[in-house]
Amino acid sequence: MARALIFPGQGSQAVGMGKALAEGFPQARAVFEKVDAALGQNLSRLMFEGPAEELTLTANAQPALMAASLAALRVLEAERGLDIARDVACLAGHSLGEYAALAAGGSLTVADAARLLRIRGEAMQEAVQPGAGAMAALIGAEIEAAHAIAEEAAGAEVCDVANDNGGGQVVLSGHRAAVERAVAIAQGRGIKRAVMLNVSAPFHCRLMAPAAEAMRAALASVPLKAPSVPLYANVTAAPVTDPAAIRENLVAQVTGTVRWRESVAAMAAAGVTSFHEVGSGKVLSGLVKRIAPGATAATVGTPEDVAAFAL
């Protein structure tokens, strides 16, 4: 059985995530302490106690989700004997989850991943004036139709495909007026549902170019090693281990499409039969079941999940 570990992105955060692991396992506590120290902030208290509005802020949610994922992973390693190099075929993460995947594979330290995600969250928030951008989900849309709708809606503005999540779920991102036009066009095209999303910025589109440059500068000063197993990158949906290529992918990812459907399909085609979503929530597990129905998908985010994990 070939196994992949996958790591969630923004939207999976919830007050209380990681708390039971921190209370029960020193390995989890150590991760939260490293992240708190790296950021000079008691982020773990915000994760455990809220308030939700503060946790949801992009600059907090991104490092917090990574911390929850790495805490769960360290407990898996200690309690269940998981060895990524021996027991895992590949890694992948959705958007910010790619940083968690790289920390899991030993490419980045947890502290560096936390600092990079803080910079990434702040840069993405600052790239576009509040209210100027928007995102919308097209439910029941194939990727070709979504691209056509985005192109038609854009006009002289930006409307890009941000996420190809699979299971007929595609997310568009760009100028608010263009995204609103896309929703109207989609509703007249027989798309099952087209809904505006409650997000703070238009992520994964060309409007994020200033944030991409901020990440290029930040990543240039951080050591990055080859991961212990291949990472399926968001922007290529293909395995990568070369640190220079990983660095470029992380920069491109800020403005590029998260090709999650293709990534999961490629991992399944390469022989992966078991996906484990490590961290908060179960969004990715649900998508895997639709993209690769022949594979199993499970979550690992609580002490009970750890106990149920079998090598």
C-alpha positions as CSV (number, residue, x, y, z in Angstrom):
1,M,0.0,0.0,0.0
2,A,1.5,3.3,-1.1
3,R,0.6,6.2,1.3
4,A,0.5,10.0,0.8
5,L,0.4,12.6,3.5
6,I,-1.6,15.7,2.5
7,F,-1.8,19.0,4.4
8,P,-4.8,21.4,4.5
9,G,-5.0,25.0,3.5
10,Q,-6.9,28.1,4.6
11,G,-10.5,27.6,5.6
12,S,-9.7,24.5,7.6
13,Q,-8.8,26.5,10.7
14,A,-11.0,26.1,13.8
15,V,-10.7,27.3,17.4
16,G,-9.4,24.4,19.5
17,M,-7.4,22.8,16.7
18,G,-4.3,21.0,18.1
19,K,-5.4,21.6,21.8
20,A,-6.1,17.9,22.7
21,L,-2.8,16.9,21.1
22,A,-0.9,19.6,23.0
23,E,-2.5,18.5,26.3
24,G,-1.7,14.8,25.7
25,F,1.7,14.7,24.0
26,P,5.0,16.6,24.6
27,Q,5.9,16.2,20.9
28,A,2.9,18.4,20.0
29,R,3.6,20.9,22.7
30,A,7.2,21.3,21.4
31,V,5.9,22.2,17.9
32,F,3.6,24.9,19.3
33,E,6.4,26.3,21.4
34,K,8.7,26.5,18.4
35,V,6.1,28.3,16.4
36,D,5.3,30.7,19.2
37,A,9.0,31.5,19.7
38,A,9.6,31.9,15.9
39,L,6.7,34.4,15.6
40,G,7.2,36.2,19.0
41,Q,3.5,35.6,19.6
42,N,1.4,33.2,21.6
43,L,-0.2,31.8,18.5
44,S,-1.0,28.5,20.2
45,R,-3.3,30.3,22.8
46,L,-5.1,31.9,19.9
47,M,-5.5,28.5,18.2
48,F,-6.8,26.8,21.4
49,E,-9.0,29.6,22.8
50,G,-9.8,32.0,19.9
51,P,-11.4,34.4,19.2
52,A,-12.3,32.9,15.8
53,E,-12.2,36.3,14.0
54,E,-8.5,36.8,15.0
55,L,-7.5,33.2,14.2
56,T,-9.2,33.6,10.7
57,L,-6.9,36.6,9.8
58,T,-4.7,35.4,7.0
59,A,-1.5,36.2,8.8
60,N,-2.5,34.0,11.8
61,A,-4.4,31.3,10.0
62,Q,-1.5,30.3,7.7
63,P,1.1,29.6,10.4
64,A,-1.5,28.2,12.7
65,L,-2.7,25.6,10.3
66,M,0.9,24.5,9.6
67,A,1.5,24.2,13.4
68,A,-1.5,22.0,13.8
69,S,-0.4,19.8,11.0
70,L,3.2,19.4,12.3
71,A,2.0,18.8,15.8
72,A,-0.2,15.9,14.6
73,L,2.7,14.6,12.5
74,R,5.2,14.6,15.4
75,V,2.7,12.6,17.5
76,L,2.2,10.1,14.7
77,E,5.9,9.6,14.5
78,A,6.3,9.2,18.3
79,E,3.2,7.1,19.0
80,R,2.7,5.1,15.8
81,G,6.3,4.8,14.6
82,L,5.7,6.6,11.4
83,D,8.9,7.2,9.4
84,I,8.2,9.4,6.3
85,A,11.2,8.2,4.3
86,R,10.2,4.6,4.9
87,D,6.4,4.6,5.1
88,V,5.3,7.5,2.8
89,A,5.4,7.6,-1.0
90,C,4.9,11.3,-1.4
91,L,3.6,14.6,0.2
92,A,1.3,17.4,-0.9
93,G,-0.4,20.4,0.6
94,H,-3.2,22.7,-0.5
95,S,-1.8,26.2,-0.9
96,L,-0.2,27.1,2.5
97,G,-0.3,23.3,3.2
98,E,2.6,23.0,0.8
99,Y,4.8,24.7,3.5
100,A,3.5,22.1,6.1
101,A,4.3,19.3,3.6
102,L,7.9,20.7,3.1
103,A,8.4,21.0,6.9
104,A,7.1,17.4,7.2
105,G,9.6,16.2,4.6
106,G,12.5,18.0,6.3
107,S,12.9,20.7,3.6
108,L,12.1,23.5,6.0
109,T,12.4,23.8,9.7
110,V,9.1,24.4,11.6
111,A,10.4,27.8,12.7
112,D,11.2,28.8,9.1
113,A,7.9,27.6,7.8
114,A,6.1,29.6,10.5
115,R,8.0,32.8,9.7
116,L,7.5,32.3,5.9
117,L,3.8,31.8,6.3
118,R,3.5,34.9,8.5
119,I,5.2,36.9,5.7
120,R,3.1,35.2,3.1
121,G,-0.2,35.9,4.9
122,E,0.7,39.6,5.5
123,A,1.9,40.0,1.9
124,M,-1.2,38.4,0.4
125,Q,-3.5,40.6,2.6
126,E,-1.6,43.8,1.6
127,A,-1.4,43.0,-2.1
128,V,-4.9,44.3,-2.9
129,Q,-6.9,47.1,-1.4
130,P,-9.8,45.7,0.9
131,G,-12.9,45.2,-1.1
132,A,-11.2,45.5,-4.5
133,G,-10.9,41.8,-5.0
134,A,-13.1,38.8,-4.6
135,M,-13.3,35.0,-5.0
136,A,-16.2,32.8,-6.1
137,A,-16.8,29.0,-6.1
138,L,-18.3,27.3,-9.1
139,I,-19.9,24.1,-8.0
140,G,-20.6,21.4,-10.7
141,A,-18.2,23.1,-13.2
142,E,-15.5,21.3,-15.1
143,I,-12.1,23.1,-15.4
144,E,-12.5,23.9,-19.2
145,A,-15.9,25.6,-18.6
146,A,-14.5,27.5,-15.6
147,H,-11.6,28.9,-17.7
148,A,-14.0,30.0,-20.4
149,I,-16.2,31.8,-17.9
150,A,-13.2,33.5,-16.3
151,E,-11.9,34.7,-19.6
152,E,-15.3,36.0,-20.7
153,A,-15.9,37.8,-17.4
154,A,-12.4,39.4,-17.2
155,G,-12.7,42.1,-19.8
156,A,-9.9,44.5,-19.0
157,E,-9.8,43.2,-15.4
158,V,-8.4,40.1,-13.8
159,C,-10.5,36.9,-13.3
160,D,-8.4,33.8,-13.0
161,V,-8.9,30.2,-12.0
162,A,-7.5,30.1,-8.4
163,N,-8.2,26.5,-7.3
164,D,-9.1,23.4,-9.3
165,N,-10.2,21.4,-6.3
166,G,-11.8,18.5,-8.0
167,G,-15.2,17.0,-7.7
168,G,-16.6,19.7,-9.9
169,Q,-15.4,22.5,-7.6
170,V,-13.5,25.3,-9.2
171,V,-12.7,28.7,-7.5
172,L,-12.2,31.9,-9.4
173,S,-10.3,35.0,-8.1
174,G,-9.7,38.5,-9.3
175,H,-11.2,42.0,-9.4
176,R,-14.5,42.0,-7.5
177,A,-16.5,43.3,-10.5
178,A,-15.0,40.7,-12.8
179,V,-15.7,37.8,-10.4
180,E,-19.3,39.0,-9.9
181,R,-19.7,39.0,-13.7
182,A,-18.3,35.4,-13.7
183,V,-21.0,34.4,-11.2
184,A,-23.7,35.9,-13.4
185,I,-22.3,34.2,-16.5
186,A,-22.0,30.8,-14.7
187,Q,-25.6,31.0,-13.5
188,G,-26.7,31.3,-17.2
189,R,-24.5,28.4,-18.3
190,G,-26.2,25.6,-16.3
191,I,-23.4,25.5,-13.6
192,K,-25.0,23.9,-10.5
193,R,-24.1,26.7,-8.2
194,A,-22.0,29.9,-8.3
195,V,-21.4,31.6,-5.0
196,M,-19.2,34.5,-3.8
197,L,-16.8,33.5,-1.0
198,N,-16.3,35.3,2.3
199,V,-12.5,35.8,1.9
200,S,-10.3,38.7,2.8
201,A,-8.4,38.9,-0.5
202,P,-8.3,37.5,-4.0
203,F,-5.8,34.7,-3.5
204,H,-4.0,32.7,-6.3
205,C,-4.5,35.2,-9.1
206,R,-2.4,37.8,-10.9
207,L,-3.4,40.5,-8.4
208,M,-1.2,38.7,-5.9
209,A,2.0,39.6,-7.9
210,P,3.3,41.9,-5.1
211,A,3.0,39.1,-2.6
212,A,4.8,36.7,-5.0
213,E,7.8,39.2,-5.1
214,A,7.7,39.4,-1.3
215,M,7.9,35.6,-1.1
216,R,10.7,35.5,-3.6
217,A,12.7,37.8,-1.3
218,A,11.8,35.9,1.8
219,L,12.6,32.5,0.4
220,A,16.0,33.6,-0.9
221,S,17.3,33.9,2.6
222,V,15.9,30.6,4.0
223,P,17.8,27.3,3.6
224,L,15.8,24.7,1.8
225,K,16.8,21.0,1.5
226,A,15.5,18.2,-0.7
227,P,12.5,16.6,1.0
228,S,12.8,13.0,2.2
229,V,10.1,12.0,-0.3
230,P,8.8,13.8,-3.4
231,L,6.4,16.7,-3.1
232,Y,3.6,17.1,-5.6
233,A,3.6,20.8,-6.2
234,N,0.4,22.9,-6.5
235,V,1.5,24.7,-9.7
236,T,2.8,21.7,-11.6
237,A,0.8,18.8,-10.2
238,A,4.0,16.9,-10.5
239,P,6.6,15.5,-8.1
240,V,9.6,17.6,-7.2
241,T,12.6,17.2,-4.9
242,D,15.1,19.8,-6.2
243,P,15.3,22.7,-3.7
244,A,15.7,25.3,-6.5
245,A,12.6,24.1,-8.3
246,I,10.7,24.0,-5.0
247,R,11.7,27.6,-4.3
248,E,10.4,28.7,-7.7
249,N,7.2,26.8,-7.3
250,L,6.5,28.4,-4.0
251,V,6.9,31.9,-5.6
252,A,4.7,30.9,-8.6
253,Q,2.1,29.4,-6.3
254,V,1.1,32.8,-4.9
255,T,-0.3,33.9,-8.3
256,G,-0.8,30.5,-9.8
257,T,-3.7,27.9,-9.8
258,V,-3.7,25.3,-7.1
259,R,-4.0,22.2,-9.3
260,W,-5.3,19.9,-6.5
261,R,-7.5,17.7,-8.7
262,E,-4.6,17.0,-11.0
263,S,-2.2,16.5,-8.1
264,V,-4.4,13.9,-6.4
265,A,-5.0,12.1,-9.7
266,A,-1.3,12.1,-10.4
267,M,-0.5,10.6,-7.0
268,A,-3.2,7.9,-7.5
269,A,-1.9,7.2,-11.0
270,A,1.6,6.7,-9.5
271,G,0.2,4.0,-7.2
272,V,-0.9,5.9,-4.1
273,T,-3.9,4.0,-2.6
274,S,-4.1,5.7,0.9
275,F,-4.3,9.4,1.7
276,H,-3.9,10.8,5.2
277,E,-4.9,14.4,5.8
278,V,-2.7,15.6,8.6
279,G,-3.9,18.5,10.7
280,S,-7.2,20.4,11.1
281,G,-10.4,19.5,9.3
282,K,-11.4,17.1,6.6
283,V,-11.8,19.2,3.4
284,L,-9.0,17.5,1.5
285,S,-10.2,14.0,2.5
286,G,-13.6,14.8,1.0
287,L,-12.0,16.0,-2.2
288,V,-9.8,12.9,-2.5
289,K,-12.8,10.6,-2.3
290,R,-14.3,12.4,-5.3
291,I,-11.1,12.6,-7.3
292,A,-9.7,9.1,-6.6
293,P,-12.7,6.9,-5.5
294,G,-10.5,3.8,-5.5
295,A,-8.3,5.2,-2.8
296,T,-8.9,5.5,1.0
297,A,-8.8,8.9,2.7
298,A,-8.6,9.5,6.5
299,T,-7.9,12.4,8.8
300,V,-5.3,12.7,11.5
301,G,-5.9,15.7,13.7
302,T,-6.9,14.4,17.2
303,P,-5.6,11.9,19.7
304,E,-8.4,9.5,18.6
305,D,-7.2,9.8,14.9
306,V,-3.6,9.0,16.0
307,A,-4.8,5.9,17.9
308,A,-6.7,4.7,14.8
309,F,-3.7,5.2,12.4
310,A,-2.2,2.0,11.2
311,L,1.0,1.5,9.3
